[in-house]
Amino acid sequence: MPTPGFIGIDNGATAFAVASIVGLGVGSAPPAMALAGATTAAVLTFGLAAGSGTQGYRFIVAGIGVGAVFGAVTQLMLARVAIDTANAAYPWTVGSLNARPASAVQLLGIGLALGLVAALALARSLRLPRFKDAIASGLGTAVKARRLQVLLVSVVLTALAVAVAGPVGLVALIGPELPARSPAPAMFPF
């Protein structure tokens, strides 16, 4: 299962957050720009993978490519500005809550709580897409709508995390394993 790092969302959010500081000054809004960057990366990845659906290697390879491009753009922006400006933007390129204001950490906590509620609401129906789409649809899941909902939750949470703490890539590797290790509800609860 691709994580936000594999499909370029976190690198897109990082690039836009850094661009808001490098291009517009420190007083601009990295959180809003991070959301725009995450959304742009998701749209690009889905657009490049179109034709084969959102499953398979093509989707992951497109995401890795989008992430690599946004990562290169971020590094280029940091290399082309004065050292003080690069130092102001650098915290959005590494994952850290060090020196973040308490209000930003509170915003992250609220966002994560809301995201957890949304993820739990989507959790049961996420077990069905491991089957073919026809089977999942037959069992009552609107597969395309569910994929869009999961993408939106992923984009918003990733953008929020990058806007407050910067990208934390390796932590995302455990995400797909958590639902896989939790006990599965009975498919037919009668």
N, C-alpha and C positions, 0 to 999 in steps of 0.2 A: 504494500500500500504506500503510495507516494506521500511524503510529508511536505509541509510548506517549503522546506528547503530544497527538496527535489524538484518541485515544479516552479521554482523561481520567485515565489511570493515574498519571502523574506528579503531577498536581494533587491527586488523591486521597491519594497518599502524602505529599505536602507538607502538606496540611491536617491529616492525622492526626498527623504528626510535630510540627507546630506546636501542635496541641491537647494533645499529651502534655506540652509545656513550659508552655504558657499555663494549662492546667487543672490539671495535677498537680505542677508544679514542675520545675526543671531536672534533678533526680535521677532522673526517670522514664526510660523506654526509648524514645526516638524511633525506633530501628531496628525494633523490634517493631510499633510503631504505624504506621510507614511501610508495612510489609508488610500490615497490616490495612487501611489506607487504599487501597493499590493494589488489593487484592483486592475491596474494596467498590466502587471505581470500575469495575473490570472487570465485576463482577456487575451493577451498575446499567446499564452500557452495553449488555451483552448482553440484559438484561431489557427495556430500552426498545426495542431493535432487533428483538426477537422478533417473529415473524410474517413477516418478510421474510428470515430467515436472517441470517447474519453477513456477507453480501456486500452491496455497493452503498452508495448514498449515505445510506440511512437509518441504517446502522451508524456511519458517519463523523459525521453530524449529531448523532446521539444522544451520541456520544463527546465531540464539541465542547461540547455542552450540559452534560454531566456535568462536564467539565473546567472550564467557566465557573462552574458553581455551586460547585465545590470551591475554585476560585480566589477567588471572592467571599467564601466562608466564611473562608478563610485571611486575607484582608485585613480582614474584620470582626473576627476574633479579635485581630489585631495592633492594630487601632484602639481596641479596648475595654479594653486592659490598660495597666498602668503602663509607662512608657518603658523601665525596666530589664528587665522581663519581655519586652517586645517585642524589645529588643536581644538577649536571650538566644535568642529563637526565630527571629530574622531569618536567621541563617545557613542555615536549612533552606528558605528561600524563594529563594535564589540559588545558583547552582552555583559552588562553590569548595572547594578542599582546604586553603585557608589556615587555619592554627591548628587543624587536625584532629590528633588524637593518632596516633602511628605505628601503634598497634594497629588503629585504624579503617581506615587506609589499607591495612594488611596484610589485614584482613578483606575490603575491597573487591577487592583483588588476587586473593585466593583465590576469592571469589565470581565474579569475572569469568572466571577460568580455568575454573572448573566450568561456568559459563554458556557459554563458548566450546566446551567439549567437548559440551555438550548441543545447542548450535546446529549444530555440525558433524555430529552424529549425525542431526539432523532435516533437514539441508540438501538432500540428494538428493531426498527425498520432497516438499520444498517447491516443486520445479520443476513438479510435476504439477498442483497445484490451479489453475494458470493456465488449464488446460483446464476443461471442464465437469466437475461432480462425477462424473457417470457414467463419463466417460473415465478420470479419475484413479482411480476405484474399480476399473475394469476393468484398469488397469495395476498393481493391487496395493496401492494406498494406502487405508488406512482414513481417509477425509477428515475425518470428525467427530472422531475420536480425535486425528488429527494437529493439527487446529485447537486442540483443548484443550491438547495438549502445548506447542504454540507459545505459546499464551496464558499458560500457567503459567510457562514460561521467561521470557517478557516481563515478567510481573508481578513475579516474584522479582528479576530483574535490575534492573528499574526501582526497586523498593522499596529494594533494596540501595544503588543509586547515590544515591537521594534521602536515605536515612538517613545516608550517609557524607558526601556532597558537596552535597546539594541538587539540584534539577532543572537539567539542562543541556539546554534545549529544542532549540536550533538544531543541536546536534551530532547529534541523532536524525534530522535530515533526510537525512543521508548513509547511514544504515543500510540503507534499501531499495535504494539504488543499488549497494552493494557486491556483493551476490549477482548482481545483474543484469549487472554488468560483468565478473564472473569467467567464465572459460571453462566452457561447459556440457559436462557429461559426455555421452557418446554415449547416445542413448536405447536403442539396441539394441546392446550391446557385443560382438556376435559377428561 
